[in-house]
Amino acid sequence: MASKAGKRIEKAREGIDRKKTYGLGEAVKLIKERASAKFDETIEVAIALGVDPRHADQMVRGVVALPNGSGRSVRVAVFAKGDKADQAKAAGADIVGAEDLAEIVQSGKIDFDRCIATPDMMPLVGRLGKVLGPRGLMPNPKVGTVTPDVADAVKAAKGGAVEFRVEKAGIVHAGVGKASFTEDQIAGNIRALIDAVQKAKPTGAKGTYIKRIAISSTMGPGVKVEPQSIAAGA
């Protein structure tokens, strides 16, 4: 006898041609209609790129400000001292500190989703690489998380800025909103992400850069999206 989850997945797959690539608007509609879990599912995008991230000149990473927000509550930690620490707190940072915060992180207590640091804190933060790096939390100037403008960075993180980084297999995964968003909000966020990934195209990328795109909800099936439809606004 099939489990309830199995039956639900089977039902969700009905009406989706797994071999077909859909226009963005139709794909979003199909995904949204099938997000039937009891919680507000995250809408996720997977982008297969024509890069080999083992080569430094083919690494893809960046940050995108989603125009309609991410729908997530993001906890932000900031390494800063003095005025910069005060600015971070005023901007809404959840945890602010220096040596004291480093000790907490070193102990393995990671109670945040984004980590920001002022440049003068990087010698201290650099020693935490083994803890923060594997979790994708290491501050990096390329994605705006090492910056003297901590207030702006905190506001961006809280307002829906999403970091992306290509994985070993050449795939970028990112959450771009919630199933409760309107179709237009989801599509707008996906376009912003694809545009940011396109702009982050590395010098070493040869041939087709964006090969395949698929979207899904947390518990739902994946739907392939026609890359041209995103640029065309279909």
Secondary structure as GFF3:
##gff-version 3
##sequence-region A 1 234
A	DSSP	alpha_helix	4	13	.	.	.	ID=ss1
A	DSSP	beta_strand	21	22	.	.	.	ID=ss2
A	DSSP	alpha_helix	24	33	.	.	.	ID=ss3
A	DSSP	beta_strand	42	49	.	.	.	ID=ss4
A	DSSP	three_ten_helix	56	58	.	.	.	ID=ss5
A	DSSP	beta_strand	61	65	.	.	.	ID=ss6
A	DSSP	beta_strand	76	79	.	.	.	ID=ss7
A	DSSP	alpha_helix	82	90	.	.	.	ID=ss8
A	DSSP	beta_strand	95	97	.	.	.	ID=ss9
A	DSSP	alpha_helix	99	106	.	.	.	ID=ss10
A	DSSP	beta_strand	114	117	.	.	.	ID=ss11
A	DSSP	three_ten_helix	119	121	.	.	.	ID=ss12
A	DSSP	alpha_helix	122	126	.	.	.	ID=ss13
A	DSSP	alpha_helix	129	132	.	.	.	ID=ss14
A	DSSP	three_ten_helix	133	135	.	.	.	ID=ss15
A	DSSP	three_ten_helix	141	143	.	.	.	ID=ss16
A	DSSP	alpha_helix	150	159	.	.	.	ID=ss17
A	DSSP	beta_strand	161	165	.	.	.	ID=ss18
A	DSSP	beta_strand	171	178	.	.	.	ID=ss19
A	DSSP	alpha_helix	183	199	.	.	.	ID=ss20
A	DSSP	beta_strand	210	217	.	.	.	ID=ss21
A	DSSP	beta_strand	223	225	.	.	.	ID=ss22
A	DSSP	alpha_helix	227	232	.	.	.	ID=ss23
###
